[in-house]
Amino acid sequence: MHRVRVVRSFYAQSEPYVGRVGEVIGHWGADSNEDARDGYMVEFDDGTVIGVSENEVEEAADDDDTVAAPASGEA
């Protein structure tokens, strides 16, 4: 699929992953979560899979494995 970087956290499960890049392995939506939010199921290098909402992530390059905080001044 594609890779995303968690750039902000609106929910507790994504907080520890801010700044990390993971592989999107599926869709996360009303059919797979109780709050009916749309987003992605993301697998990280350590094997952990979490659901993140679309407004918590941005696209990452396929070779981007860095673990860094978002650049300051982002809108």
C-alpha atoms as a printed R data frame, in Angstrom:
   type eleno elety resid chain resno       x      y      z
1  ATOM     1    CA   MET     A     1   0.000  0.000  0.000
2  ATOM     2    CA   HIS     A     2   1.649  3.262  1.094
3  ATOM     3    CA   ARG     A     3   3.469  4.788  4.052
4  ATOM     4    CA   VAL     A     4   2.244  7.551  6.335
5  ATOM     5    CA   ARG     A     5   3.770  9.600  9.139
6  ATOM     6    CA   VAL     A     6   1.700 10.313 12.246
7  ATOM     7    CA   VAL     A     7   1.958 14.104 12.570
8  ATOM     8    CA   ARG     A     8  -0.602 14.822 15.300
9  ATOM     9    CA   SER     A     9  -2.680 12.884 17.779
10 ATOM    10    CA   PHE     A    10  -6.349 13.415 18.454
11 ATOM    11    CA   TYR     A    11  -6.835 10.024 20.120
12 ATOM    12    CA   ALA     A    12  -4.931  8.130 22.820
13 ATOM    13    CA   GLN     A    13  -3.910  5.171 20.648
14 ATOM    14    CA   SER     A    14  -1.941  7.378 18.233
15 ATOM    15    CA   GLU     A    15  -0.152  9.551 20.825
16 ATOM    16    CA   PRO     A    16   2.920  7.265 21.220
17 ATOM    17    CA   TYR     A    17   3.339  7.159 17.422
18 ATOM    18    CA   VAL     A    18   3.553 10.887 16.645
19 ATOM    19    CA   GLY     A    19   6.579 11.347 14.402
20 ATOM    20    CA   ARG     A    20   6.751  7.674 13.380
21 ATOM    21    CA   VAL     A    21   6.273  6.265  9.892
22 ATOM    22    CA   GLY     A    22   4.255  3.121  9.267
23 ATOM    23    CA   GLU     A    23   2.791  1.066  6.428
24 ATOM    24    CA   VAL     A    24  -0.923  1.420  5.679
25 ATOM    25    CA   ILE     A    25  -2.328 -2.106  5.664
26 ATOM    26    CA   GLY     A    26  -6.025 -1.330  5.445
27 ATOM    27    CA   HIS     A    27  -8.949  1.012  5.873
28 ATOM    28    CA   TRP     A    28 -10.247  1.994  9.283
29 ATOM    29    CA   GLY     A    29 -13.862  3.156  9.165
30 ATOM    30    CA   ALA     A    30 -17.379  2.722 10.427
31 ATOM    31    CA   ASP     A    31 -17.186 -0.996  9.684
32 ATOM    32    CA   SER     A    32 -14.131 -1.496 11.917
33 ATOM    33    CA   ASN     A    33 -14.350  0.986 14.813
34 ATOM    34    CA   GLU     A    34 -17.059  1.916 17.243
35 ATOM    35    CA   ASP     A    35 -16.800  5.701 16.747
36 ATOM    36    CA   ALA     A    36 -17.292  5.540 12.944
37 ATOM    37    CA   ARG     A    37 -14.167  7.591 12.166
38 ATOM    38    CA   ASP     A    38 -12.471  7.186  8.796
39 ATOM    39    CA   GLY     A    39  -8.785  6.494  8.625
40 ATOM    40    CA   TYR     A    40  -6.135  3.849  8.151
41 ATOM    41    CA   MET     A    41  -4.911  0.701  9.839
42 ATOM    42    CA   VAL     A    42  -1.155  1.303 10.113
43 ATOM    43    CA   GLU     A    43   1.555 -1.228 10.948
44 ATOM    44    CA   PHE     A    44   4.813  0.034 12.449
45 ATOM    45    CA   ASP     A    45   8.269 -1.568 12.313
46 ATOM    46    CA   ASP     A    46   7.783 -3.119 15.752
47 ATOM    47    CA   GLY     A    47   4.716 -5.018 14.480
48 ATOM    48    CA   THR     A    48   2.160 -2.865 16.292
49 ATOM    49    CA   VAL     A    49  -1.008 -2.090 14.320
50 ATOM    50    CA   ILE     A    50  -3.180  0.894 15.246
51 ATOM    51    CA   GLY     A    51  -6.033  2.799 13.678
52 ATOM    52    CA   VAL     A    52  -5.360  6.459 12.908
53 ATOM    53    CA   SER     A    53  -7.762  9.045 11.554
54 ATOM    54    CA   GLU     A    54  -7.036 10.695  8.211
55 ATOM    55    CA   ASN     A    55  -6.345 14.057  9.879
56 ATOM    56    CA   GLU     A    56  -3.583 12.583 12.057
57 ATOM    57    CA   VAL     A    57  -1.276 11.525  9.206
58 ATOM    58    CA   GLU     A    58   0.510 12.740  6.099
59 ATOM    59    CA   GLU     A    59   2.031 10.798  3.217
60 ATOM    60    CA   ALA     A    60   5.607  9.606  3.736
61 ATOM    61    CA   ALA     A    61   8.182  8.564  1.158
62 ATOM    62    CA   ASP     A    62   8.633  4.801  0.752
63 ATOM    63    CA   ASP     A    63  12.190  5.065  2.067
64 ATOM    64    CA   ASP     A    64  11.318  7.405  4.964
65 ATOM    65    CA   ASP     A    65  11.848  5.545  8.252
66 ATOM    66    CA   THR     A    66  12.810  8.519 10.374
67 ATOM    67    CA   VAL     A    67  11.284  9.072 13.782
68 ATOM    68    CA   ALA     A    68  11.060 12.820 14.158
69 ATOM    69    CA   ALA     A    69   8.600 15.401 15.368
70 ATOM    70    CA   PRO     A    70   6.756 17.473 12.757
71 ATOM    71    CA   ALA     A    71   8.568 20.577 11.573
72 ATOM    72    CA   SER     A    72   7.765 23.680 13.588
73 ATOM    73    CA   GLY     A    73   5.548 26.234 11.922
74 ATOM    74    CA   GLU     A    74   3.292 23.684 10.227
75 ATOM    75    CA   ALA     A    75  -0.255 24.888  9.765
